[in-house]
Amino acid sequence: MNIGDKVTIRKDLKVKKWYGNDDFTKEMQKFKGREAIVTHITTNGFYLDIDNQNWTWTKEMFEK
């Protein structure tokens, strides 16, 4: 995955469940099923353009 890639956040994510190196929080729920653009890459995951880069997302949280 690279900066600028378009991803779709999975609709079946569960709050407080870990996906790869990070957990899915209740604040992230409103983004399920939405498309986003990767803006930054860290060792823990990815930052996206749709959430003001507030949360780290992992590849396991995206549709294939």
C-alpha positions in Angstrom: 0.0 0.0 0.0 1.2 3.5 -0.9 0.4 7.1 -0.2 -2.4 8.1 -2.5 -4.0 4.7 -2.7 -7.7 4.5 -2.5 -9.1 2.1 0.1 -12.6 1.0 1.3 -13.1 0.5 5.0 -14.7 -2.8 5.9 -18.4 -2.7 7.0 -18.0 -5.7 9.3 -15.4 -4.2 11.8 -16.2 -4.7 15.5 -15.4 -2.1 18.2 -12.6 -3.0 20.6 -11.4 -5.8 18.3 -7.8 -5.8 17.1 -7.1 -5.8 13.4 -3.4 -6.3 12.9 -1.5 -3.9 15.1 -4.4 -1.7 16.2 -7.9 -1.8 17.5 -11.1 -0.5 16.0 -12.7 2.2 18.2 -16.3 3.4 18.5 -15.2 6.8 17.0 -14.1 5.0 13.8 -17.5 3.3 13.3 -18.9 6.2 11.2 -16.3 5.5 8.5 -17.3 1.9 7.9 -18.0 1.2 4.2 -16.5 4.6 3.1 -13.7 5.1 0.6 -10.6 7.0 1.7 -7.2 8.0 0.5 -4.0 6.9 2.3 -2.2 10.1 3.4 0.7 8.8 5.6 2.2 5.4 6.4 3.7 4.5 9.8 5.0 1.3 11.3 1.6 0.8 13.0 -0.6 1.4 10.0 -2.0 4.1 7.8 -3.6 7.6 8.1 -6.5 8.5 5.9 -7.9 11.7 4.5 -11.5 11.2 5.7 -10.9 11.4 9.5 -8.6 14.4 9.7 -5.8 11.8 10.2 -7.0 11.2 13.8 -6.8 7.4 13.8 -4.4 4.7 12.6 -5.9 2.2 10.3 -4.4 -1.2 9.4 -4.6 -3.1 6.2 -6.8 -5.7 7.9 -9.5 -2.9 8.3 -9.8 -2.5 4.5 -11.7 -4.5 1.9 -9.5 -6.5 -0.4 
